[in-house]
């Protein structure tokens, strides 16, 4: 606010500091060089108000993977809902688990300031094919079993027809049944008696 005395009929000239208006989260205000009302020759006391252009603020939106790696950085105007333009984030699986992208850690909402969104993943325990076969390779049972579980043979005890030389009795599975860490085939073994 600056008050000056100007003789009648002359056009007033503002000679102070550039007017400013405090910014807010939505707008930054820049003096546009204009006054309201328009400045005219003095015929009476008058108040002129500085005019400002409101520039919509933009903010940085960062999209991160689960491990903190930056996937994308966007500059987004206030009030605009940001969009991730990249391909779905990936989290490498291992023998035990597979991971599926499951969206972001927070709801994606209209920008009101800087924001960071981090990818989240669904974890699924992997399943593997466990096959039980007879001594000659004939499949007896095949099923999917989760990593870390111990498979079991659910069928009848395998049998092998005796031949001219031997009578066969089911002994065990080879290799020895163990917790699942991948696809595995177990083969029936027999003792040989004459």
PEKATA-V633168 format. One line per field, one symbol per residue. ss: DSSP state (H for helix, E for strand, C for the rest). phi: phi as a letter, one per 30 degrees, with the letter a starting at -180 (. if undefined). psi: psi as a letter, one per 20 degrees, with the letter a starting at -180 (. if undefined). Layout:
ss: ???
phi: ???
psi: ???
This chain:
ss: CCCCCCCCCCECCCCCCCCCCCCCCCEEEEEEEEEECCCCECCCCCCCEEEEEEEECEEEEEEECCCCCEEEEEEEECCCECCCCCCCCCCCCCCCEEEEEEEECCCCCECCCCEEEEEEEEEEECEEEEEEECCCCCEEEEEEEECCCECCCCCCCCCCCCCCCCEEEEEEEECCCCECCCCEEEEEEEEEEC
phi: .bcbcbdejdcdbdbddedbbddbdcbccbdcicbbdddbedbadbcccdcbcccddcbdcccbdecjddcabbcbdeicddbdcddeebbddbedbcbbebjcdbddbedblebbbcdcbdcbddcbdcbcbdecjddcabacbdeiccdbdcddedbbddcecbccbecacbdddbddbleacccdcbdcbc
psi: pppqppqpiqpqppjaqpqqpprahgqppppjjqqprpprqpirpqpppqqqpoppqqqppppqrhjipphqpqopqpippqppirrpqpopaahgqqpppkaqiqporqpjaqqpppqqqppppqqqopppqrhjipphqprppqpiqpqqpiaqpqqppqahhqppppgaqprpprqpirqqppppqqqpq.
